[in-house]
Each structure stands twice: as structure tokens, then as C-alpha cells.
């Protein structure tokens, strides 16, 4: 029964992904809907970042992790190389945890 459910979900996922390219020319979305879809992708990404930055499992991750994310965001905003952004974020978090901030 489990394999049947997995196969059905896999087929459904494949069908939904295939429907986009196949129906693209047949379906015309209004400009407002296209704008909302573009904004929804940004909102979803922001929600994922906020969830990963603030929570460890179902509990608050402490102040060191969000501070590291903010430091990394500032480094990215300053257009530093990606490796430097990661080092700044990880270093900020590590230094704060070393100082006793959780």
C-alpha cells in the first residue's frame, strides 16, 4: 500500500510539473495576477529565511543566529563575495555564542 501511495504522489507531482509548460500558451493570466505571482515568490522566500533564522525545530533559536543572518545580509547588501558573506554570518554567530549569547 505504501509503494502505491508513493507512486500515485510521484505521478501527480510529475503531472502538475508537466502541466505548466503544456498549458502555458493556452492560459492567459491578467497582468495583476502575474504581478501577484511574482510577489508571492518573494514573500515565500522571505518566510523561509525568517523561519530558518529564528527557529531551531519548534523553539526560538536564540539571538546569535538571527544576528548572524543580519550580519550576512548586510555583507551581501554591500556586495561582498559569497564566501565572505558566509564567513561573516558564521563568524558573527560563532563569536556571539562564544561570548555566551544564545
Jmol script that loads the backbone (N, CA, C; Angstrom):
load data "model"
ATOM      1  N   UNK A   1       0.820  -1.197   0.000  1.00  0.00           N
ATOM      2  CA  UNK A   1       0.000   0.000   0.000  1.00  0.00           C
ATOM      3  C   UNK A   1       0.869   1.267   0.000  1.00  0.00           C
ATOM      4  N   UNK A   2       1.988   1.249   0.734  1.00  0.00           N
ATOM      5  CA  UNK A   2       2.865   2.415   0.811  1.00  0.00           C
ATOM      6  C   UNK A   2       3.462   2.736  -0.561  1.00  0.00           C
ATOM      7  N   UNK A   3       3.909   1.692  -1.275  1.00  0.00           N
ATOM      8  CA  UNK A   3       4.506   1.915  -2.594  1.00  0.00           C
ATOM      9  C   UNK A   3       3.481   2.452  -3.585  1.00  0.00           C
ATOM     10  N   UNK A   4       2.237   2.023  -3.440  1.00  0.00           N
ATOM     11  CA  UNK A   4       1.178   2.527  -4.312  1.00  0.00           C
ATOM     12  C   UNK A   4       0.943   4.017  -4.053  1.00  0.00           C
ATOM     13  N   UNK A   5       0.942   4.405  -2.796  1.00  0.00           N
ATOM     14  CA  UNK A   5       0.768   5.823  -2.457  1.00  0.00           C
ATOM     15  C   UNK A   5       1.935   6.654  -2.966  1.00  0.00           C
ATOM     16  N   UNK A   6       3.157   6.148  -2.825  1.00  0.00           N
ATOM     17  CA  UNK A   6       4.337   6.864  -3.317  1.00  0.00           C
ATOM     18  C   UNK A   6       4.274   7.010  -4.833  1.00  0.00           C
ATOM     19  N   UNK A   7       3.881   5.949  -5.532  1.00  0.00           N
ATOM     20  CA  UNK A   7       3.781   6.010  -6.996  1.00  0.00           C
ATOM     21  C   UNK A   7       2.695   6.996  -7.422  1.00  0.00           C
ATOM     22  N   UNK A   8       1.569   7.027  -6.705  1.00  0.00           N
ATOM     23  CA  UNK A   8       0.496   7.959  -7.044  1.00  0.00           C
ATOM     24  C   UNK A   8       0.938   9.409  -6.811  1.00  0.00           C
ATOM     25  N   UNK A   9       1.609   9.658  -5.715  1.00  0.00           N
ATOM     26  CA  UNK A   9       2.105  11.010  -5.446  1.00  0.00           C
ATOM     27  C   UNK A   9       3.170  11.425  -6.456  1.00  0.00           C
ATOM     28  N   UNK A  10       4.042  10.503  -6.835  1.00  0.00           N
ATOM     29  CA  UNK A  10       5.057  10.814  -7.834  1.00  0.00           C
ATOM     30  C   UNK A  10       4.422  11.138  -9.180  1.00  0.00           C
ATOM     31  N   UNK A  11       3.423  10.356  -9.577  1.00  0.00           N
ATOM     32  CA  UNK A  11       2.738  10.617 -10.847  1.00  0.00           C
ATOM     33  C   UNK A  11       2.003  11.951 -10.803  1.00  0.00           C
ATOM     34  N   UNK A  12       1.360  12.260  -9.684  1.00  0.00           N
ATOM     35  CA  UNK A  12       0.670  13.541  -9.547  1.00  0.00           C
ATOM     36  C   UNK A  12       1.630  14.715  -9.597  1.00  0.00           C
ATOM     37  N   UNK A  13       2.766  14.580  -8.939  1.00  0.00           N
ATOM     38  CA  UNK A  13       3.772  15.640  -8.970  1.00  0.00           C
ATOM     39  C   UNK A  13       4.299  15.852 -10.383  1.00  0.00           C
ATOM     40  N   UNK A  14       4.583  14.762 -11.075  1.00  0.00           N
ATOM     41  CA  UNK A  14       5.075  14.866 -12.445  1.00  0.00           C
ATOM     42  C   UNK A  14       4.022  15.515 -13.343  1.00  0.00           C
ATOM     43  N   UNK A  15       2.751  15.127 -13.174  1.00  0.00           N
ATOM     44  CA  UNK A  15       1.672  15.695 -13.990  1.00  0.00           C
ATOM     45  C   UNK A  15       1.523  17.197 -13.738  1.00  0.00           C
ATOM     46  N   UNK A  16       1.610  17.624 -12.483  1.00  0.00           N
ATOM     47  CA  UNK A  16       1.495  19.050 -12.186  1.00  0.00           C
ATOM     48  C   UNK A  16       2.666  19.838 -12.772  1.00  0.00           C
ATOM     49  N   UNK A  17       3.852  19.277 -12.705  1.00  0.00           N
ATOM     50  CA  UNK A  17       5.022  19.969 -13.267  1.00  0.00           C
ATOM     51  C   UNK A  17       4.966  20.008 -14.794  1.00  0.00           C
ATOM     52  N   UNK A  18       4.410  18.996 -15.397  1.00  0.00           N
ATOM     53  CA  UNK A  18       4.298  18.952 -16.843  1.00  0.00           C
ATOM     54  C   UNK A  18       3.178  19.865 -17.344  1.00  0.00           C
ATOM     55  N   UNK A  19       2.166  20.084 -16.515  1.00  0.00           N
ATOM     56  CA  UNK A  19       1.027  20.913 -16.926  1.00  0.00           C
ATOM     57  C   UNK A  19       1.440  22.356 -17.191  1.00  0.00           C
ATOM     58  N   UNK A  20       2.407  22.875 -16.453  1.00  0.00           N
ATOM     59  CA  UNK A  20       2.838  24.256 -16.653  1.00  0.00           C
ATOM     60  C   UNK A  20       3.320  24.532 -18.062  1.00  0.00           C
ATOM     61  N   UNK A  21       4.330  23.814 -18.536  1.00  0.00           N
ATOM     62  CA  UNK A  21       4.798  24.064 -19.910  1.00  0.00           C
ATOM     63  C   UNK A  21       3.746  23.735 -20.979  1.00  0.00           C
ATOM     64  N   UNK A  22       2.938  22.711 -20.734  1.00  0.00           N
ATOM     65  CA  UNK A  22       1.944  22.334 -21.740  1.00  0.00           C
ATOM     66  C   UNK A  22       0.805  23.345 -21.848  1.00  0.00           C
ATOM     67  N   UNK A  23       0.418  23.947 -20.741  1.00  0.00           N
ATOM     68  CA  UNK A  23      -0.724  24.867 -20.747  1.00  0.00           C
ATOM     69  C   UNK A  23      -0.317  26.330 -20.830  1.00  0.00           C
ATOM     70  N   UNK A  24       0.945  26.610 -20.911  1.00  0.00           N
ATOM     71  CA  UNK A  24       1.419  27.995 -20.887  1.00  0.00           C
ATOM     72  C   UNK A  24       0.832  28.840 -22.010  1.00  0.00           C
ATOM     73  N   UNK A  25       0.731  28.307 -23.192  1.00  0.00           N
ATOM     74  CA  UNK A  25       0.221  29.079 -24.327  1.00  0.00           C
ATOM     75  C   UNK A  25      -1.297  29.142 -24.354  1.00  0.00           C
ATOM     76  N   UNK A  26      -1.957  28.233 -23.664  1.00  0.00           N
ATOM     77  CA  UNK A  26      -3.420  28.192 -23.687  1.00  0.00           C
ATOM     78  C   UNK A  26      -4.052  29.096 -22.631  1.00  0.00           C
ATOM     79  N   UNK A  27      -3.322  29.370 -21.572  1.00  0.00           N
ATOM     80  CA  UNK A  27      -3.877  30.109 -20.446  1.00  0.00           C
ATOM     81  C   UNK A  27      -3.266  31.500 -20.389  1.00  0.00           C
ATOM     82  N   UNK A  28      -4.105  32.510 -20.431  1.00  0.00           N
ATOM     83  CA  UNK A  28      -3.646  33.895 -20.346  1.00  0.00           C
ATOM     84  C   UNK A  28      -4.028  34.453 -18.970  1.00  0.00           C
ATOM     85  N   UNK A  29      -3.021  34.839 -18.215  1.00  0.00           N
ATOM     86  CA  UNK A  29      -3.269  35.421 -16.895  1.00  0.00           C
ATOM     87  C   UNK A  29      -3.260  36.939 -17.020  1.00  0.00           C
ATOM     88  N   UNK A  30      -4.168  37.602 -16.312  1.00  0.00           N
ATOM     89  CA  UNK A  30      -4.136  39.066 -16.312  1.00  0.00           C
ATOM     90  C   UNK A  30      -2.830  39.584 -15.703  1.00  0.00           C
ATOM     91  N   UNK A  31      -2.485  40.796 -16.061  1.00  0.00           N
ATOM     92  CA  UNK A  31      -1.230  41.387 -15.582  1.00  0.00           C
ATOM     93  C   UNK A  31      -1.187  41.464 -14.060  1.00  0.00           C
ATOM     94  N   UNK A  32      -2.334  41.760 -13.436  1.00  0.00           N
ATOM     95  CA  UNK A  32      -2.370  41.848 -11.972  1.00  0.00           C
ATOM     96  C   UNK A  32      -2.036  40.506 -11.335  1.00  0.00           C
ATOM     97  N   UNK A  33      -2.547  39.425 -11.902  1.00  0.00           N
ATOM     98  CA  UNK A  33      -2.275  38.093 -11.357  1.00  0.00           C
ATOM     99  C   UNK A  33      -0.800  37.749 -11.523  1.00  0.00           C
ATOM    100  N   UNK A  34      -0.213  38.090 -12.652  1.00  0.00           N
ATOM    101  CA  UNK A  34       1.210  37.844 -12.855  1.00  0.00           C
ATOM    102  C   UNK A  34       2.054  38.617 -11.852  1.00  0.00           C
ATOM    103  N   UNK A  35       1.645  39.846 -11.548  1.00  0.00           N
ATOM    104  CA  UNK A  35       2.356  40.646 -10.545  1.00  0.00           C
ATOM    105  C   UNK A  35       2.256  39.998  -9.173  1.00  0.00           C
ATOM    106  N   UNK A  36       1.045  39.536  -8.811  1.00  0.00           N
ATOM    107  CA  UNK A  36       0.863  38.875  -7.515  1.00  0.00           C
ATOM    108  C   UNK A  36       1.682  37.592  -7.427  1.00  0.00           C
ATOM    109  N   UNK A  37       1.773  36.859  -8.508  1.00  0.00           N
ATOM    110  CA  UNK A  37       2.577  35.637  -8.503  1.00  0.00           C
ATOM    111  C   UNK A  37       4.055  35.944  -8.297  1.00  0.00           C
ATOM    112  N   UNK A  38       4.532  36.999  -8.931  1.00  0.00           N
ATOM    113  CA  UNK A  38       5.935  37.382  -8.741  1.00  0.00           C
ATOM    114  C   UNK A  38       6.193  37.802  -7.297  1.00  0.00           C
ATOM    115  N   UNK A  39       5.269  38.551  -6.718  1.00  0.00           N
ATOM    116  CA  UNK A  39       5.431  38.987  -5.326  1.00  0.00           C
ATOM    117  C   UNK A  39       5.282  37.822  -4.344  1.00  0.00           C
ATOM    118  N   UNK A  40       4.468  36.847  -4.693  1.00  0.00           N
ATOM    119  CA  UNK A  40       4.291  35.713  -3.784  1.00  0.00           C
ATOM    120  C   UNK A  40       5.574  34.894  -3.673  1.00  0.00           C
ATOM    121  N   UNK A  41       6.355  34.815  -4.735  1.00  0.00           N
ATOM    122  CA  UNK A  41       7.631  34.098  -4.663  1.00  0.00           C
ATOM    123  C   UNK A  41       8.585  34.799  -3.698  1.00  0.00           C
ATOM    124  N   UNK A  42       8.608  36.120  -3.737  1.00  0.00           N
ATOM    125  CA  UNK A  42       9.465  36.886  -2.827  1.00  0.00           C
ATOM    126  C   UNK A  42       8.996  36.706  -1.380  1.00  0.00           C
ATOM    127  N   UNK A  43       7.676  36.747  -1.169  1.00  0.00           N
ATOM    128  CA  UNK A  43       7.133  36.574   0.186  1.00  0.00           C
ATOM    129  C   UNK A  43       7.431  35.182   0.723  1.00  0.00           C
ATOM    130  N   UNK A  44       7.336  34.172  -0.123  1.00  0.00           N
ATOM    131  CA  UNK A  44       7.633  32.808   0.305  1.00  0.00           C
ATOM    132  C   UNK A  44       9.104  32.665   0.683  1.00  0.00           C
ATOM    133  N   UNK A  45       9.986  33.239  -0.107  1.00  0.00           N
ATOM    134  CA  UNK A  45      11.419  33.188   0.209  1.00  0.00           C
ATOM    135  C   UNK A  45      11.716  33.913   1.520  1.00  0.00           C
ATOM    136  N   UNK A  46      11.093  35.063   1.735  1.00  0.00           N
ATOM    137  CA  UNK A  46      11.295  35.801   2.987  1.00  0.00           C
ATOM    138  C   UNK A  46      10.790  34.996   4.182  1.00  0.00           C
ATOM    139  N   UNK A  47       9.669  34.320   4.031  1.00  0.00           N
ATOM    140  CA  UNK A  47       9.136  33.497   5.125  1.00  0.00           C
ATOM    141  C   UNK A  47      10.059  32.322   5.431  1.00  0.00           C
ATOM    142  N   UNK A  48      10.616  31.713   4.408  1.00  0.00           N
ATOM    143  CA  UNK A  48      11.550  30.605   4.634  1.00  0.00           C
ATOM    144  C   UNK A  48      12.822  31.077   5.339  1.00  0.00           C
ATOM    145  N   UNK A  49      13.325  32.226   4.936  1.00  0.00           N
ATOM    146  CA  UNK A  49      14.522  32.778   5.582  1.00  0.00           C
ATOM    147  C   UNK A  49      14.232  33.117   7.036  1.00  0.00           C
ATOM    148  N   UNK A  50      13.091  33.745   7.291  1.00  0.00           N
ATOM    149  CA  UNK A  50      12.742  34.116   8.669  1.00  0.00           C
ATOM    150  C   UNK A  50      12.576  32.877   9.543  1.00  0.00           C
ATOM    151  N   UNK A  51      11.931  31.853   9.019  1.00  0.00           N
ATOM    152  CA  UNK A  51      11.735  30.626   9.792  1.00  0.00           C
ATOM    153  C   UNK A  51      13.067  29.959  10.102  1.00  0.00           C
ATOM    154  N   UNK A  52      13.944  29.877   9.103  1.00  0.00           N
ATOM    155  CA  UNK A  52      15.242  29.240   9.327  1.00  0.00           C
ATOM    156  C   UNK A  52      16.117  30.059  10.259  1.00  0.00           C
ATOM    157  N   UNK A  53      15.979  31.386  10.215  1.00  0.00           N
ATOM    158  CA  UNK A  53      16.825  32.245  11.043  1.00  0.00           C
ATOM    159  C   UNK A  53      16.366  32.292  12.492  1.00  0.00           C
ATOM    160  N   UNK A  54      15.076  32.173  12.722  1.00  0.00           N
ATOM    161  CA  UNK A  54      14.553  32.390  14.069  1.00  0.00           C
ATOM    162  C   UNK A  54      14.261  31.122  14.861  1.00  0.00           C
ATOM    163  N   UNK A  55      14.083  29.996  14.190  1.00  0.00           N
ATOM    164  CA  UNK A  55      13.654  28.795  14.895  1.00  0.00           C
ATOM    165  C   UNK A  55      14.600  27.630  14.670  1.00  0.00           C
ATOM    166  N   UNK A  56      14.825  26.870  15.733  1.00  0.00           N
ATOM    167  CA  UNK A  56      15.533  25.596  15.672  1.00  0.00           C
ATOM    168  C   UNK A  56      14.512  24.538  16.064  1.00  0.00           C
ATOM    169  N   UNK A  57      13.968  23.868  15.081  1.00  0.00           N
ATOM    170  CA  UNK A  57      12.859  22.956  15.348  1.00  0.00           C
ATOM    171  C   UNK A  57      11.614  23.772  15.591  1.00  0.00           C
ATOM    172  N   UNK A  58      11.034  23.642  16.766  1.00  0.00           N
ATOM    173  CA  UNK A  58       9.842  24.414  17.098  1.00  0.00           C
ATOM    174  C   UNK A  58      10.122  25.464  18.174  1.00  0.00           C
ATOM    175  N   UNK A  59      11.376  25.652  18.521  1.00  0.00           N
ATOM    176  CA  UNK A  59      11.740  26.606  19.562  1.00  0.00           C
ATOM    177  C   UNK A  59      12.569  27.747  18.992  1.00  0.00           C
ATOM    178  N   UNK A  60      12.563  28.863  19.699  1.00  0.00           N
ATOM    179  CA  UNK A  60      13.356  30.022  19.294  1.00  0.00           C
ATOM    180  C   UNK A  60      14.829  29.654  19.317  1.00  0.00           C
ATOM    181  N   UNK A  61      15.559  30.019  18.290  1.00  0.00           N
ATOM    182  CA  UNK A  61      16.959  29.612  18.142  1.00  0.00           C
ATOM    183  C   UNK A  61      17.909  30.432  18.998  1.00  0.00           C
ATOM    184  N   UNK A  62      17.443  31.484  19.601  1.00  0.00           N
ATOM    185  CA  UNK A  62      18.322  32.363  20.365  1.00  0.00           C
ATOM    186  C   UNK A  62      18.692  33.568  19.530  1.00  0.00           C
ATOM    187  N   UNK A  63      19.454  34.484  20.115  1.00  0.00           N
ATOM    188  CA  UNK A  63      19.758  35.744  19.441  1.00  0.00           C
ATOM    189  C   UNK A  63      20.987  35.677  18.548  1.00  0.00           C
ATOM    190  N   UNK A  64      21.841  34.688  18.738  1.00  0.00           N
ATOM    191  CA  UNK A  64      23.072  34.622  17.956  1.00  0.00           C
ATOM    192  C   UNK A  64      22.787  34.320  16.480  1.00  0.00           C
ATOM    193  N   UNK A  65      21.884  33.398  16.217  1.00  0.00           N
ATOM    194  CA  UNK A  65      21.597  33.041  14.824  1.00  0.00           C
ATOM    195  C   UNK A  65      20.969  34.189  14.040  1.00  0.00           C
ATOM    196  N   UNK A  66      19.913  34.853  14.557  1.00  0.00           N
ATOM    197  CA  UNK A  66      19.382  35.997  13.804  1.00  0.00           C
ATOM    198  C   UNK A  66      20.407  37.108  13.607  1.00  0.00           C
ATOM    199  N   UNK A  67      21.276  37.322  14.599  1.00  0.00           N
ATOM    200  CA  UNK A  67      22.320  38.342  14.447  1.00  0.00           C
ATOM    201  C   UNK A  67      23.284  37.964  13.328  1.00  0.00           C
ATOM    202  N   UNK A  68      23.625  36.691  13.218  1.00  0.00           N
ATOM    203  CA  UNK A  68      24.470  36.233  12.133  1.00  0.00           C
ATOM    204  C   UNK A  68      23.815  36.404  10.771  1.00  0.00           C
ATOM    205  N   UNK A  69      22.515  36.145  10.719  1.00  0.00           N
ATOM    206  CA  UNK A  69      21.775  36.332   9.461  1.00  0.00           C
ATOM    207  C   UNK A  69      21.768  37.804   9.064  1.00  0.00           C
ATOM    208  N   UNK A  70      21.555  38.670  10.038  1.00  0.00           N
ATOM    209  CA  UNK A  70      21.567  40.114   9.751  1.00  0.00           C
ATOM    210  C   UNK A  70      22.950  40.554   9.275  1.00  0.00           C
ATOM    211  N   UNK A  71      23.998  40.069   9.942  1.00  0.00           N
ATOM    212  CA  UNK A  71      25.364  40.418   9.527  1.00  0.00           C
ATOM    213  C   UNK A  71      25.645  39.920   8.112  1.00  0.00           C
ATOM    214  N   UNK A  72      25.194  38.723   7.803  1.00  0.00           N
ATOM    215  CA  UNK A  72      25.362  38.198   6.455  1.00  0.00           C
ATOM    216  C   UNK A  72      24.570  38.985   5.433  1.00  0.00           C
ATOM    217  N   UNK A  73      23.362  39.408   5.804  1.00  0.00           N
ATOM    218  CA  UNK A  73      22.543  40.213   4.893  1.00  0.00           C
ATOM    219  C   UNK A  73      23.194  41.559   4.609  1.00  0.00           C
ATOM    220  N   UNK A  74      23.778  42.152   5.635  1.00  0.00           N
ATOM    221  CA  UNK A  74      24.483  43.427   5.428  1.00  0.00           C
ATOM    222  C   UNK A  74      25.691  43.219   4.523  1.00  0.00           C
ATOM    223  N   UNK A  75      26.419  42.131   4.726  1.00  0.00           N
ATOM    224  CA  UNK A  75      27.576  41.842   3.869  1.00  0.00           C
ATOM    225  C   UNK A  75      27.134  41.610   2.424  1.00  0.00           C
ATOM    226  N   UNK A  76      26.016  40.918   2.236  1.00  0.00           N
ATOM    227  CA  UNK A  76      25.501  40.695   0.880  1.00  0.00           C
ATOM    228  C   UNK A  76      25.027  41.997   0.263  1.00  0.00           C
ATOM    229  N   UNK A  77      24.399  42.843   1.066  1.00  0.00           N
ATOM    230  CA  UNK A  77      23.925  44.145   0.581  1.00  0.00           C
ATOM    231  C   UNK A  77      25.107  45.015   0.134  1.00  0.00           C
ATOM    232  N   UNK A  78      26.242  44.859   0.818  1.00  0.00           N
ATOM    233  CA  UNK A  78      27.454  45.605   0.451  1.00  0.00           C
ATOM    234  C   UNK A  78      28.164  44.974  -0.748  1.00  0.00           C
ATOM    235  N   UNK A  79      27.549  43.929  -1.295  1.00  0.00           N
ATOM    236  CA  UNK A  79      28.042  43.236  -2.493  1.00  0.00           C
ATOM    237  C   UNK A  79      29.411  42.589  -2.293  1.00  0.00           C
ATOM    238  N   UNK A  80      29.610  42.033  -1.104  1.00  0.00           N
ATOM    239  CA  UNK A  80      30.833  41.277  -0.845  1.00  0.00           C
ATOM    240  C   UNK A  80      30.707  39.900  -1.505  1.00  0.00           C
ATOM    241  N   UNK A  81      31.814  39.242  -1.795  1.00  0.00           N
ATOM    242  CA  UNK A  81      31.755  37.900  -2.388  1.00  0.00           C
ATOM    243  C   UNK A  81      30.997  36.925  -1.477  1.00  0.00           C
ATOM    244  N   UNK A  82      30.390  35.918  -2.095  1.00  0.00           N
ATOM    245  CA  UNK A  82      29.547  34.983  -1.346  1.00  0.00           C
ATOM    246  C   UNK A  82      30.305  34.297  -0.217  1.00  0.00           C
ATOM    247  N   UNK A  83      31.542  33.910  -0.464  1.00  0.00           N
ATOM    248  CA  UNK A  83      32.335  33.241   0.569  1.00  0.00           C
ATOM    249  C   UNK A  83      32.515  34.169   1.774  1.00  0.00           C
ATOM    250  N   UNK A  84      32.734  35.440   1.518  1.00  0.00           N
ATOM    251  CA  UNK A  84      32.891  36.414   2.604  1.00  0.00           C
ATOM    252  C   UNK A  84      31.577  36.576   3.363  1.00  0.00           C
ATOM    253  N   UNK A  85      30.461  36.583   2.640  1.00  0.00           N
ATOM    254  CA  UNK A  85      29.146  36.696   3.289  1.00  0.00           C
ATOM    255  C   UNK A  85      28.932  35.530   4.243  1.00  0.00           C
ATOM    256  N   UNK A  86      29.238  34.324   3.796  1.00  0.00           N
ATOM    257  CA  UNK A  86      29.064  33.139   4.651  1.00  0.00           C
ATOM    258  C   UNK A  86      29.996  33.206   5.854  1.00  0.00           C
ATOM    259  N   UNK A  87      31.236  33.631   5.647  1.00  0.00           N
ATOM    260  CA  UNK A  87      32.189  33.724   6.760  1.00  0.00           C
ATOM    261  C   UNK A  87      31.742  34.789   7.766  1.00  0.00           C
ATOM    262  N   UNK A  88      31.251  35.918   7.285  1.00  0.00           N
ATOM    263  CA  UNK A  88      30.770  36.975   8.184  1.00  0.00           C
ATOM    264  C   UNK A  88      29.588  36.469   9.006  1.00  0.00           C
ATOM    265  N   UNK A  89      28.631  35.812   8.352  1.00  0.00           N
ATOM    266  CA  UNK A  89      27.449  35.312   9.067  1.00  0.00           C
ATOM    267  C   UNK A  89      27.836  34.253  10.097  1.00  0.00           C
ATOM    268  N   UNK A  90      28.640  33.276   9.677  1.00  0.00           N
ATOM    269  CA  UNK A  90      29.045  32.208  10.600  1.00  0.00           C
ATOM    270  C   UNK A  90      29.940  32.750  11.708  1.00  0.00           C
ATOM    271  N   UNK A  91      30.833  33.660  11.363  1.00  0.00           N
ATOM    272  CA  UNK A  91      31.724  34.239  12.367  1.00  0.00           C
ATOM    273  C   UNK A  91      30.976  35.052  13.402  1.00  0.00           C
ATOM    274  N   UNK A  92      30.006  35.833  12.948  1.00  0.00           N
ATOM    275  CA  UNK A  92      29.202  36.617  13.892  1.00  0.00           C
ATOM    276  C   UNK A  92      28.458  35.706  14.850  1.00  0.00           C
ATOM    277  N   UNK A  93      27.837  34.668  14.302  1.00  0.00           N
ATOM    278  CA  UNK A  93      27.108  33.728  15.156  1.00  0.00           C
ATOM    279  C   UNK A  93      28.053  33.026  16.120  1.00  0.00           C
ATOM    280  N   UNK A  94      29.205  32.582  15.632  1.00  0.00           N
ATOM    281  CA  UNK A  94      30.152  31.877  16.484  1.00  0.00           C
ATOM    282  C   UNK A  94      30.699  32.768  17.589  1.00  0.00           C
ATOM    283  N   UNK A  95      31.040  34.003  17.256  1.00  0.00           N
ATOM    284  CA  UNK A  95      31.577  34.920  18.274  1.00  0.00           C
ATOM    285  C   UNK A  95      30.530  35.245  19.343  1.00  0.00           C
ATOM    286  N   UNK A  96      29.282  35.431  18.916  1.00  0.00           N
ATOM    287  CA  UNK A  96      28.237  35.714  19.901  1.00  0.00           C
ATOM    288  C   UNK A  96      27.999  34.507  20.800  1.00  0.00           C
ATOM    289  N   UNK A  97      28.016  33.314  20.218  1.00  0.00           N
ATOM    290  CA  UNK A  97      27.847  32.121  21.059  1.00  0.00           C
ATOM    291  C   UNK A  97      29.042  31.911  21.987  1.00  0.00           C
ATOM    292  N   UNK A  98      30.231  32.242  21.507  1.00  0.00           N
ATOM    293  CA  UNK A  98      31.426  32.153  22.350  1.00  0.00           C
ATOM    294  C   UNK A  98      31.330  33.149  23.511  1.00  0.00           C
ATOM    295  N   UNK A  99      30.701  34.297  23.262  1.00  0.00           N
ATOM    296  CA  UNK A  99      30.524  35.300  24.299  1.00  0.00           C
ATOM    297  C   UNK A  99      29.386  34.953  25.263  1.00  0.00           C
ATOM    298  N   UNK A 100      28.663  33.885  24.980  1.00  0.00           N
ATOM    299  CA  UNK A 100      27.596  33.473  25.884  1.00  0.00           C
ATOM    300  C   UNK A 100      26.198  33.854  25.444  1.00  0.00           C
ATOM    301  N   UNK A 101      26.083  34.489  24.295  1.00  0.00           N
ATOM    302  CA  UNK A 101      24.752  34.833  23.780  1.00  0.00           C
ATOM    303  C   UNK A 101      24.196  33.605  23.090  1.00  0.00           C
ATOM    304  N   UNK A 102      23.034  33.213  23.479  1.00  0.00           N
ATOM    305  CA  UNK A 102      22.396  32.044  22.863  1.00  0.00           C
ATOM    306  C   UNK A 102      21.287  32.539  22.024  1.00  0.00           C
TER     307      UNK A 102
END
end "model"
wireframe off; spacefill off
backbone 0.3
color backbone group
